[in-house]
Structures are given as C-alpha cells and as structure tokens.
Amino acid sequence: IVCCGNSRPQNQAIATNVCDEVEELHDRIPESKQGTAESGWILLDYGDVIVHVMTPKSRAFYDLEGFWKNGKRIDIEHLLLPNGDGQGQESTPSGSADGGVDFQQMGEDDPFWS
C-alpha cells in the first residue's frame, strides 16, 4: 500500500493511525518499522502487507508504482475512505520532459518535502 501525506506531522499521524487500527482490528503489529516522518518515507512491514507512507516528492522520486507496474493489482477500493475533496483522487507532482521529476520546477531544494 502506498499513500501520501503533505507534512511531517501528517505522515506521522497516518503511520500511527495505520499501526493503531491494524492492531485494534487485526491484532497485528508491524514486524518492522523503517524511516521517519522527517525522512519523507515511513515503511510499515506486516509481512504479507507493506505500507509506505511517503511525501508526494518522495513518492514521485522513488516511483514504486512504476517499479511494480507488472505486479498483480488487488482492488482495495472497498476498504478506502474518500479524500477530503470527495473525489477520491490525489494530485501528483508533474515530471520533467525526460520523465523524471523536476524538483526545481516544484520550487523546492529538498527533494522529499513540499
């Protein structure tokens, strides 16, 4: 599962909420937790499910969806709540002409924070 937060506190809140809800509903804790909100990427490893909480920039930079593009897709739409805009869609940073991410165009020196 790959999801985005737009700030350090939001990423930490997402990761904490995932841990709390999975423990409460499924009596499971992560086998491993890696990264921090400050790094732009938090990974929660439950063995059979891995949760990535990333900033939009780190998500664009590492492009996990592109890396796993040939992987088996599993529909989890019925498990998701809509975003605050009611559209259930998120925005992603635009890329450069060569398909990479142009962080300067995004107005940031830090490639992992917006």
N, C-alpha and C positions, 0 to 999 in steps of 0.2 A: 504494500500500500504506500503510495507516495502522496503527500499532502504538503501544502504551503501555509506558512504564516508570514505576516508582513512586519513583524518586530520581534526582538529577543523575548520580551515578556509573552507575546502571543505564541511563539514557538514553544516556550517552556510550558505554558498553560495547555497547549494541545497535547504535548508529550505526557504531562502529568495526568491529564484527563483520560487519555488512552490507557495509561497504566492503571488508574483507579477503576475505570469502567470494566476493563478486561478482568481485573482481579475480582471485582464485585460480581460480574455476570458469569464469568467462566472459571473462577477460582484459579487463575494463572498469573504468574509474574514473569517478566522477561527473563530469558536465560542470560541475556547480555544487554547492556545499555552502553552505547558509544556516542561520543560527541557531546556538545553542549549547545545551548541556545546562542552563545557568543560565537561559536564556530560557523553557524549558519546551517548545520545539519545535525540532527539528532536521530539515531538509529535505535529502534527497539526490536530485539530479536526474540521472537517467541518460538523459534524452531521451525514450525511449519508456516508461520506468517512473519514477515518482517515489515515493520512500519518505519518509513522515512519521513521525518518532519523537516522540511527544508524552507529556506527563503526562496522567493522567486528567482533570484540571481543564481543561487547555488543549484537550484533545480535546472535552470537553463544551461549552466556551465557543465554540469556532470551528465545531463541528458540521459537519465536512467531509462526513460521511456524509449528512447532511440536504441539504447544498448539492448533492451529486452524486447524490441519490436517483433521478433519472431517467437516470443514466448507465448504460452497459452493464456488467453484472456478469460477471466472469470467475471461474470456480471455480478456486481455487488450493489447495483443501483438501489435495490430494495432496502439496503442497510443504511443508506446515506440520508442525511438531512439536507434540505436545500440551503444554499448560501444566503446571506442576509439580503441580497438583492432579489431573491425569489426566482432567479433564472437558473440556479444550479450550475452556473458556468463560472470559470475563473479566467482572469486575464493572464497572459504570459508575456514576458519581455520579447520585443522583436529582435530578430537576428541581423547580422551583417550580411553583406552581399554574398560572401562565401559560405553562408550557412552557419557561421559561428556567431557568438554573442558579442555585440559591440558595447562593452560596459561604459566607454567614454560617452557614447550616444545617450546612455541612460543617465549620465550626469553623476556618476559615482567613481571614485578611485578604488574603493573597497569592492571587489568583485562579488562579495557574498551578502551585502546588505543594501537594502533600498532605503 
